[in-house]
Amino acid sequence: MSMDKRLVADLMPSFAGLTDVELEALAGILELRSVRKKQMVVCEGQVCHDMVYVRKGLLRQFYFKNGREITEHFTCEGNIAYCIESIFKNEPSRLMMEALENSDLCFIPYAGLVELSHAYQGIADWLRHYLENNLILHQVKADSWRFESARERYERFLHEFPTVANRASVNDMASYLLMTPESLSRVRKVVSNAAGKKS
């Protein structure tokens, strides 16, 4: 289902600063879709063409390593997911994307967004700011994996994804945090006990 320009700013607040003309152009390329829990949004070997804005629900990006699923990222309401290397190089993705809940999504074709950015300054500014912020987030995550303890990584996760901790499985969270499920359970207990002593 395509979008009306009047819905764009309401559904995606980060677009609220665009002009009516820019919103109209953007609405012309966006597509709304609903997916079911466990439905794949991007499969291994598929080219990722879209940035996926989560209106409602929760997505997980993951890959296989030595026969195990490794969670790369979670994306919940108000955020955008995409497979970076695939979308930039237009190559098949090794990273997969699935819905962890019934989800309402807005698909933003990257090629269409780039094309609009050549014609509309507001869209160009939005895209540049988004990509810059996304690069920073990836650097922060890489630094967290390299330098932080298991407890610090979990506490950062709670801060960055406050609702996901109660919505994703222990296995998915543990692989995202580079822990075993058993280690995550121990860390959660320590953090919970520390929070209880403060209250």
LINMOTA-V780232 format. One record per residue. RES is the residue in one small letter. BURIAL is I if it has 9 or more other ideal C-beta (glycine too) atoms within 8 Angstrom, else O. Layout:
res->{RES	RES}
burial->{BURIAL	BURIAL}
//
This chain:
res->{m	s	m	d	k	r	l	v	a	d	l	m	p	s	f	a	g	l	t	d	v	e	l	e	a	l	a	g	i	l	e	l	r	s	v	r	k	k	q	m	v	v	c	e	g	q	v	c	h	d	m	v	y	v	r	k	g	l	l	r	q	f	y	f	k	n	g	r	e	i	t	e	h	f	t	c	e	g	n	i	a	y	c	i	e	s	i	f	k	n	e	p	s	r	l	m	m	e	a	l	e	n	s	d	l	c	f	i	p	y	a	g	l	v	e	l	s	h	a	y	q	g	i	a	d	w	l	r	h	y	l	e	n	n	l	i	l	h	q	v	k	a	d	s	w	r	f	e	s	a	r	e	r	y	e	r	f	l	h	e	f	p	t	v	a	n	r	a	s	v	n	d	m	a	s	y	l	l	m	t	p	e	s	l	s	r	v	r	k	v	v	s	n	a	a	g	k	k	s}
burial->{O	O	I	O	I	O	I	I	I	O	I	I	O	O	I	O	O	I	O	O	O	I	I	I	I	I	I	O	I	I	I	I	I	O	I	O	O	O	O	O	I	I	O	I	O	I	O	I	O	I	I	I	I	I	I	O	I	I	I	I	I	I	I	I	O	O	O	O	I	I	I	O	O	I	I	I	O	O	O	I	I	I	I	O	I	I	I	O	O	O	O	O	I	O	I	I	I	I	I	I	O	O	I	I	I	I	I	I	I	I	O	I	I	I	O	I	I	O	O	I	O	I	I	I	O	I	I	O	O	I	O	O	O	O	O	O	O	O	O	O	O	O	I	I	I	O	O	I	O	I	I	I	I	I	I	I	I	I	O	O	I	O	O	I	I	O	I	I	O	O	O	I	I	I	I	I	I	O	I	O	I	O	I	I	I	O	I	I	O	I	I	O	O	O	O	O	O	O	O}
//
